[in-house]
Amino acid sequence: VRGSPLLWIMLAFAAGAAAQGWQPAPGHRQVALWPGAAPGTRPSPDSESVGTASSVAGKPWYYISHVSRPTLTVYSPPGENLGAAVLVFPGGGYQILAIDLEGTEICDWLTSRGITCVLLKYRVPRSGPSWVDHHRINPKPAPALQDAQRAMGIVRQHAAEWHIDPHKVGVLGFSAGGHLVAAISNDYQRRSYAPVDDADQLSCRPDFAVAVYPGHLWIPDDRIPLKFNSDIHVTVHTPPTMLIQAETDSVDNVNQSLVYYIALKDAGVPVEMHLYTNGGHAFGLRRTKDPITEWPQLVEKWLGAIGIVSGH
């Protein structure tokens, strides 16, 4: 079970020794997200590394730490291509990235269903909302959101080459990646960085969104039981959204999904939420005894119901 960002790092580094860098399996196209250094990047004494962490469903999972050069990796369907694409955001408390549990394994599932998957290796650590000073008039933009916005433009720029319908590009994220789903779903009107090329002229609004055990959406407040993160500005133009969470999630309280559901519903956004009694946190799509691990089937049906894919 994953915990706070600090606990994340302590558990991850205690569980396995780090190895240099991360590369996708052979046969998958990896694309640098930025033509040069990412916006605001500062030299770091730590280089990107990969480590092993405690098991989920009897199998260890791998994490990436110290990402300063974000990338996209394209996973194309091996058979029929339905034309839809999903940009995947692994979780990790904005400290590390659970690159297989909430990344490559998700892409294997989506491509087996005829959907192109684009895995975002976004910048960590300290790249999310917990690391932005909200009391300043002009807080520093969150690097992870910059990477997500840039990634969406690149996907649409390469839509023809990657056999993607540019109007059927969505996002799916876990934990901190679930927050990133909400962030890009509601902060797409303008880039949070200076545009660098034609990809930044294309829309970065997702056409649909899936957040699995999202975090950073509920603000604990004794005076307001369900206080929503005011950084997320939901409107009627927010894309259709699905939420998946367990009530026994001890890391991202079930209120994370509840407050976002209420905000979406009140804004008139099509939203579907599935809350399960058991399941905990950080299960990815690995099979366990808990019914919540059937969530990928729900997503497939939902994508058919909102017109993104057919025949499902």
Order of alpha helices (4+ residues) and beta strands (2+ residues): alpha-beta-beta-beta-beta-beta-beta-beta-alpha-beta-alpha-beta-alpha-beta-beta-alpha-beta-alpha
